[in-house]
Amino acid sequence: MTIFEQILAGLQQKFSGVDTATLTRIATKKAEGVMDETKVNSIVEGISFQDVMQNYGDFRAGQAQTSAVSNYERKHGLKDGKPVKEPEEKKEEKKDEKKDEVPSWAQALIDSNKTLSEKLSAYESEKAQAQRNSQISAVAKKYGIPEFMLKDRNIPENTDLDTYFKDMKQDMSNSGFQFAKAPETAEQKQDKEASEFAKMIEADTKQIVEQQNK
């Protein structure tokens, strides 16, 4: 055992019940500079209960004083009685915060641009929907689908409209729906006239051939 440990053990035996922290402080102080173990008993014997109480009182007083000083310095921004310098990191953070602040005129411009962008986006959306509705109506008319059949009908954006309305027309026909005959378009009318003209030529040619063969 070291000189310190021997003194502490002697004090714990002599002052049974006294807190170890107090006896440790006394033993630490008394062991300073002592190299001869034979002096341990005399050192322990020379310490009175009054010395123990004095050490405890001094320690508590020192604690109270230290706490009071610490609280005062923390409240007034002091360290060892001198003003505490603000860390460079915090100074840089404050500078960065000031840099990040947006002037009121710039913020107003940002808000205005945001509002304009939202209105433009809404307009583009409405325009695209109108074009889509016009396209749906045109293809539906092509297949003779009545306008009332399109009401509240949700057709997905990527749907092939020709296939969609062709199938729809077939389903309606299977259910007994009578479709009104759609008026001929100029292109259909021209094809019909060309077909009739071709048939007339074919008939005339056949008649001429028959007359020659007689």
BELMO-V989845 format. One record per residue. N is the residue number from 1. RES is the residue in one small letter. OMEGA is omega in radians with two decimals (* if undefined). Layout:
N&RES&OMEGA, N&RES&OMEGA
This chain:
1&m&3.10, 2&t&3.10, 3&i&3.13, 4&f&-3.11, 5&e&3.13, 6&q&3.12, 7&i&-3.14, 8&l&3.13, 9&a&3.12, 10&g&3.14, 11&l&3.12, 12&q&3.09, 13&q&-3.08, 14&k&-3.10, 15&f&-3.13, 16&s&3.13, 17&g&3.11, 18&v&-3.07, 19&d&-3.05, 20&t&-3.10, 21&a&-3.14, 22&t&-3.13, 23&l&3.12, 24&t&3.12, 25&r&-3.13, 26&i&-3.12, 27&a&3.14, 28&t&-3.12, 29&k&-3.10, 30&k&-3.11, 31&a&-3.12, 32&e&3.06, 33&g&-3.13, 34&v&-3.13, 35&m&-3.05, 36&d&-3.11, 37&e&-3.11, 38&t&-3.11, 39&k&-3.07, 40&v&-3.10, 41&n&-3.12, 42&s&3.11, 43&i&-3.14, 44&v&-3.13, 45&e&-3.08, 46&g&-3.13, 47&i&-3.10, 48&s&3.11, 49&f&3.09, 50&q&3.11, 51&d&3.13, 52&v&-3.14, 53&m&3.13, 54&q&3.13, 55&n&3.14, 56&y&3.14, 57&g&3.12, 58&d&-3.13, 59&f&-3.14, 60&r&3.13, 61&a&3.12, 62&g&3.11, 63&q&-3.12, 64&a&3.14, 65&q&-3.14, 66&t&3.14, 67&s&-3.13, 68&a&-3.14, 69&v&-3.13, 70&s&3.13, 71&n&-3.13, 72&y&-3.12, 73&e&3.13, 74&r&-3.13, 75&k&-3.06, 76&h&3.09, 77&g&-3.12, 78&l&3.04, 79&k&-3.05, 80&d&3.09, 81&g&-3.10, 82&k&3.11, 83&p&3.14, 84&v&3.11, 85&k&3.14, 86&e&3.14, 87&p&-3.13, 88&e&-3.13, 89&e&-3.14, 90&k&3.11, 91&k&3.13, 92&e&3.12, 93&e&3.13, 94&k&3.11, 95&k&3.14, 96&d&3.13, 97&e&3.13, 98&k&3.13, 99&k&-3.09, 100&d&-3.12, 101&e&-3.12, 102&v&3.12, 103&p&-3.08, 104&s&-3.14, 105&w&3.14, 106&a&3.12, 107&q&3.11, 108&a&3.12, 109&l&3.11, 110&i&3.14, 111&d&-3.14, 112&s&3.12, 113&n&3.13, 114&k&3.13, 115&t&3.13, 116&l&3.14, 117&s&3.12, 118&e&3.12, 119&k&3.14, 120&l&3.13, 121&s&3.12, 122&a&3.13, 123&y&3.13, 124&e&3.13, 125&s&3.12, 126&e&-3.14, 127&k&3.13, 128&a&3.14, 129&q&3.13, 130&a&3.10, 131&q&3.14, 132&r&3.13, 133&n&3.13, 134&s&3.13, 135&q&3.12, 136&i&-3.12, 137&s&-3.11, 138&a&-3.13, 139&v&3.11, 140&a&3.13, 141&k&3.12, 142&k&-3.12, 143&y&3.07, 144&g&3.14, 145&i&-3.13, 146&p&-3.10, 147&e&-3.08, 148&f&3.13, 149&m&-3.12, 150&l&-3.07, 151&k&3.11, 152&d&3.12, 153&r&-3.11, 154&n&-3.13, 155&i&-3.12, 156&p&-3.03, 157&e&-3.04, 158&n&-3.11, 159&t&3.02, 160&d&-3.01, 161&l&3.13, 162&d&3.13, 163&t&-3.11, 164&y&-3.08, 165&f&3.06, 166&k&3.10, 167&d&-3.14, 168&m&3.13, 169&k&3.14, 170&q&3.11, 171&d&-3.14, 172&m&3.11, 173&s&3.12, 174&n&-3.14, 175&s&3.09, 176&g&-3.13, 177&f&-3.14, 178&q&-3.12, 179&f&3.04, 180&a&-3.12, 181&k&-3.11, 182&a&3.14, 183&p&-3.13, 184&e&3.06, 185&t&3.14, 186&a&-3.14, 187&e&3.12, 188&q&3.13, 189&k&-3.14, 190&q&3.11, 191&d&-3.13, 192&k&-3.14, 193&e&3.14, 194&a&3.13, 195&s&3.13, 196&e&3.12, 197&f&3.13, 198&a&3.12, 199&k&-3.13, 200&m&3.12, 201&i&-3.14, 202&e&3.13, 203&a&3.13, 204&d&3.14, 205&t&3.14, 206&k&-3.13, 207&q&-3.13, 208&i&-3.12, 209&v&-3.13, 210&e&3.14, 211&q&-3.13, 212&q&-3.10, 213&n&-3.13, 214&k&*
